[in-house]
């Protein structure tokens, strides 16, 4: 399955043109049945094709606010590094796609299905390829572990229960786009994607345990890929010198404190200490990003 971020954008915009179904519930029995159905849909498993489509639509929505960097060489480089690391994961068959967004905020976003976006601001904070691999591996781990799907389901459940109160008051659901999957289809997935961004699912912190789990798996994936296992730790040390800007979209405001993440990683590092002689590839990285 091959695709591009541009194709994902076009598909998402087309899917988003379908109107969200209106809800008009008349009676307690119908409301109970409807709510139960939505809760079932909110907790259903996604097929891999649905997961990929949802991720493409979320990426397209994000790209509406943050365009891709026009540095084609940098885009190819980040894709090569990211795809190589992703091949070391338990989900190598996903259509992995990596992109650099033209934003000076310091952050990265992993979408269900294998799309990962990193900001130019984050790239500019890194010092070598092993740090880039470590940062990408953390995001890859989120996809492998389906952390974003869990967050979307949690948000969908909250939306369903919020709608119950509105229905009991005799009000029509005010939101557009739903917030849950009413049926399996491109339009429904597009609406869910738009809501996931609009309602902040991708701008809010994940559970701390998920972040620590992604850090641990990220170190292992980068090590398997042949990089210095301390690359991610190096990224966290750099982040530890920063402060958030209060925007709510900065990595310092959407992740646990770097010091806490480093403390958790210390428990894993003895297991990979023997691979500390693997390359950091500083020269190649600095040449591509234009600092050498």
C-alpha positions in Angstrom: 0.0 0.0 0.0 1.7 3.1 -1.2 0.6 6.6 -0.5 1.9 10.2 -0.1 1.1 12.9 2.3 -0.3 14.9 -0.7 -2.6 12.1 -1.6 -3.7 11.7 2.0 -4.5 15.4 2.0 -6.7 15.2 -1.1 -8.5 12.1 0.2 -9.2 13.7 3.5 -10.6 16.9 2.0 -12.8 14.8 -0.3 -14.0 12.6 2.6 -14.6 15.7 4.8 -17.1 17.0 2.3 -19.7 14.4 3.4 -22.1 15.9 6.0 -22.2 14.4 9.5 -25.5 12.5 10.2 -28.0 14.3 12.3 -29.3 12.7 15.4 -33.1 13.0 16.2 -34.0 10.7 19.1 -37.5 10.5 20.3 -38.0 8.6 23.5 -36.1 7.0 26.3 -35.9 3.6 24.6 -34.5 4.9 21.4 -32.0 7.0 23.3 -30.8 4.0 25.3 -30.5 1.9 22.2 -28.7 4.7 20.3 -26.3 5.4 23.2 -25.4 1.7 23.6 -24.8 1.5 19.8 -22.4 4.5 19.9 -20.5 3.1 22.9 -20.1 -0.1 21.0 -18.7 1.7 18.0 -16.5 3.9 20.1 -14.8 0.8 21.5 -14.7 -1.3 18.4 -11.5 -2.5 17.0 -10.2 -0.8 13.8 -9.0 -2.8 10.9 -5.6 -1.9 9.6 -7.1 -0.3 6.5 -9.4 1.8 8.7 -6.5 2.7 11.0 -4.4 3.9 8.0 -7.3 5.9 6.5 -8.0 7.5 9.9 -4.3 8.4 10.2 -4.2 9.8 6.7 -7.2 12.0 7.4 -5.7 13.3 10.7 -2.4 14.1 9.0 -4.3 16.0 6.3 -6.1 18.0 8.9 -2.9 18.9 10.7 -1.3 19.8 7.4 -4.0 22.3 6.9 -2.4 24.4 9.6 1.2 23.4 9.3 2.5 22.9 5.7 5.3 20.5 4.9 8.8 21.9 4.6 9.8 22.6 1.1 13.3 21.1 1.7 13.0 18.0 -0.4 16.4 16.6 0.6 15.4 16.9 4.3 12.1 15.2 3.6 13.8 12.3 1.9 16.4 12.0 4.6 13.9 11.9 7.5 11.8 9.3 5.5 14.8 7.1 5.0 15.7 7.2 8.7 12.2 6.8 9.9 11.3 3.9 7.6 14.5 2.0 8.5 13.7 2.3 12.2 10.1 1.3 11.5 11.2 -1.9 9.8 12.7 -3.0 13.1 9.2 -2.8 14.8 6.5 -5.3 15.2 4.4 -3.6 12.5 6.9 -3.3 9.6 4.0 -3.8 7.0 2.3 -0.5 7.8 2.7 2.2 5.0 5.1 4.3 7.1 5.4 7.9 6.0 7.5 10.6 7.7 7.3 14.3 7.1 8.8 17.5 8.4 6.3 20.4 8.9 7.4 23.9 8.5 6.9 25.1 12.1 9.3 26.4 14.7 7.4 24.8 17.5 9.2 21.8 19.0 7.0 18.8 18.6 6.2 15.5 16.8 2.9 13.8 16.0 2.3 10.1 15.3 -0.9 9.2 13.5 -2.6 5.8 13.6 -1.5 3.8 10.6 2.1 5.0 10.3 2.2 8.7 9.5 4.7 10.6 11.6 5.2 14.4 11.4 8.1 16.2 13.1 8.5 20.0 13.3 11.5 21.8 11.8 11.8 23.3 15.2 12.5 19.9 16.7 15.0 19.0 13.9 16.9 22.2 14.7 17.3 21.1 18.3 18.9 17.8 17.4 22.7 17.2 17.0 23.0 13.9 15.1 21.2 11.1 13.3 21.0 8.9 16.3 19.0 11.6 18.1 16.7 11.9 15.1 16.3 8.1 15.0 15.5 8.1 18.8 12.9 10.8 18.4 11.3 9.1 15.4 11.5 5.7 17.2 9.5 7.2 20.1 6.7 8.2 17.7 6.9 4.8 15.8 6.4 3.1 19.2 3.2 5.1 19.8 1.8 3.7 16.4 3.0 0.2 17.1 1.3 0.2 20.5 -1.8 2.0 19.1 -1.7 4.7 21.8 -3.4 7.3 19.6 -6.3 4.9 18.9 -6.7 4.4 22.6 -6.9 8.2 23.1 -9.4 8.6 20.3 -11.6 5.9 21.8 -11.4 7.6 25.2 -12.4 10.9 23.6 -15.2 9.2 21.7 -16.6 7.6 24.8 -16.6 11.0 26.6 -18.4 12.6 23.6 -21.1 9.8 23.8 -21.8 10.3 27.5 -21.8 14.1 27.0 -24.5 13.7 24.3 -26.7 11.7 26.7 -27.3 14.8 28.8 -28.1 16.9 25.7 -30.6 14.2 24.5 -32.3 14.0 27.9 -32.9 17.8 27.7 -34.5 17.3 24.3 -31.7 19.0 22.5 -30.2 18.0 19.2 -26.5 17.2 19.3 -24.8 20.5 18.5 -21.5 19.2 17.3 -20.7 18.5 13.7 -18.6 15.5 12.7 -19.8 13.3 15.5 -16.7 12.2 17.5 -17.4 8.5 17.1 -17.8 6.2 14.1 -21.4 6.0 13.1 -20.6 3.5 10.4 -17.5 2.2 8.6 -16.8 4.6 5.7 -14.5 7.2 4.4 -16.8 10.1 5.4 -17.1 8.8 9.0 -13.4 8.3 9.4 -12.8 11.8 8.0 -15.2 13.3 10.5 -13.6 11.4 13.3 -10.2 12.6 12.2 -11.3 16.3 12.0 -12.9 16.0 15.5 -9.8 14.4 16.9 -7.7 17.4 15.9 -10.4 20.1 16.5 -11.1 18.8 20.1 -7.5 18.6 20.9 -7.0 14.8 21.1 -3.6 15.2 19.4 -2.7 18.3 21.3 -3.3 16.9 24.8 -0.8 14.8 26.7 -1.1 11.0 26.5 -1.1 9.0 29.7 2.3 9.2 31.3 2.7 5.4 31.3 2.2 5.5 27.5 5.0 8.0 27.1 7.3 6.0 29.2 6.4 2.9 27.3 7.1 4.6 24.0 10.4 5.8 25.3 11.5 2.3 26.2 10.4 0.8 22.9 11.9 3.7 21.0 15.3 3.0 22.5 15.1 -0.6 21.6 13.9 0.1 18.0 16.7 2.6 17.4 19.2 0.2 18.8 18.0 -2.6 16.6 18.4 -0.2 13.6 22.1 0.2 14.5 22.1 3.6 16.2 23.6 4.7 19.4 21.0 3.7 22.0 21.5 7.0 23.9 20.1 9.0 21.0 16.7 9.5 22.6 18.4 10.3 25.9 20.3 13.0 24.1 17.0 14.5 22.8 15.6 14.5 26.3 18.7 16.2 27.7 18.3 19.0 25.1 14.6 19.3 25.9 15.4 19.6 29.6 17.1 22.9 28.8 13.9 24.3 27.2 10.7 25.8 28.5 7.2 25.6 26.9 5.9 28.7 25.3 2.4 28.3 26.6 0.9 27.4 23.3 -0.2 24.0 24.3 1.3 22.5 21.1 4.9 22.4 22.4 6.5 19.1 23.3 7.2 20.5 26.7 3.5 20.9 27.4 2.3 17.6 25.9 4.9 15.2 27.4 6.1 14.4 30.9 9.1 16.4 32.1 12.3 15.3 30.4 13.9 14.6 33.8 11.1 12.2 34.6 11.5 10.5 31.3 15.2 10.2 31.7 14.8 8.7 35.2 12.5 6.0 33.7 14.9 5.3 30.9 17.7 4.7 33.3 16.0 1.5 34.3 16.4 0.2 30.7 19.8 1.5 29.6 21.9 -1.2 31.3 20.3 -3.7 29.0 21.5 -1.8 25.9 24.8 -0.5 27.3 26.7 -3.0 25.2 25.5 -1.3 22.0 26.8 2.1 23.0 29.5 2.0 20.4 27.0 2.1 17.6 27.2 5.2 15.4 25.7 8.7 16.0 26.3 9.9 12.5 26.7 13.5 13.3 28.4 14.7 10.1 25.7 13.3 7.8 22.9 14.8 9.9 24.5 18.2 10.1 25.1 18.3 6.3 21.5 17.5 5.5 20.0 20.0 7.9 22.3 22.7 6.7 24.5 23.2 9.6 27.8 22.0 8.0 
